[in-house]
Amino acid sequence: MANQLASLPWVIDTASANVLFTGKIFVRHFEFAGYAAGTDTVVVQDINSRPVWQADGKTDLDPVLSYKVGWIKGIKVPTLSSGKLYVYIK
């Protein structure tokens, strides 16, 4: 499946070292869900490869939510071992 940035929330299901969005965005929060194991991970970076958020799965496979993130310049997801990353933007 392909990443979906045309509707809200954004749905990222494919990891890539490429920048997915280059503009400035206000991220309310991230949600890591649908992963297969508690050892699965997700890493989110800005356009300059600075860490924005990362999470490990839970053993009960419940979604992992971030706190409020705020403004970031660009977004890329170099690590998404399984599942989906939901990006809630304003």
C-alpha positions in Angstrom: 0.0 0.0 0.0 1.1 3.6 -0.5 1.4 6.4 2.0 -1.7 8.6 2.1 -1.2 12.3 2.6 -4.3 13.5 0.8 -6.7 13.0 3.6 -6.7 13.5 7.4 -5.2 11.9 9.3 -2.2 11.2 7.1 -1.5 7.4 7.0 2.1 6.3 6.6 2.6 2.6 6.0 5.8 2.5 4.1 9.2 3.5 5.6 11.5 5.6 3.5 14.6 7.7 3.9 13.0 10.2 1.5 11.2 13.3 2.8 7.4 12.8 2.5 6.5 16.4 3.0 8.8 19.4 2.8 6.7 22.2 4.2 6.1 23.4 7.7 3.3 21.5 9.5 1.6 21.6 12.9 1.4 18.0 14.2 -1.2 17.5 16.9 0.1 14.0 17.7 1.3 10.7 16.2 -0.3 7.3 16.6 1.6 4.0 15.9 -1.0 1.3 15.4 -1.6 -2.1 13.7 1.9 -3.3 14.3 2.5 -7.1 14.7 4.7 -7.3 17.8 5.8 -5.4 20.9 9.3 -5.2 19.3 8.1 -3.2 16.3 9.3 0.4 16.1 8.7 3.7 14.3 11.0 6.7 13.9 9.9 10.1 12.7 12.3 12.8 11.6 12.1 16.3 10.2 13.5 17.4 6.8 17.0 17.7 8.3 16.9 14.1 9.8 16.5 15.4 13.3 14.4 13.1 15.5 10.9 14.2 16.1 9.3 11.1 17.7 10.0 7.4 18.0 8.1 4.6 19.7 8.2 0.9 20.4 5.2 -1.3 20.2 3.5 -2.6 23.3 3.2 -6.2 24.2 -0.6 -6.0 24.2 -0.4 -4.4 20.7 -2.5 -1.3 21.8 -1.8 1.9 19.8 1.1 4.1 21.0 0.3 7.8 21.1 2.6 10.7 21.2 2.0 13.9 23.2 1.4 17.2 21.4 4.2 17.7 18.9 3.8 21.1 17.5 5.4 22.7 14.4 8.0 20.8 12.4 9.7 21.4 9.1 9.1 18.4 6.8 8.5 14.8 7.7 10.1 11.5 6.9 9.7 8.1 8.4 12.9 6.1 8.0 11.8 3.3 10.3 8.4 1.6 10.4 8.9 -2.1 11.1 5.2 -2.9 10.7 1.8 -1.4 11.1 0.9 2.2 10.3 1.8 5.7 11.6 -1.2 8.1 11.7 -0.2 11.8 11.6 -2.8 14.1 13.0 -2.2 17.6 11.7 -3.9 20.9 12.3 
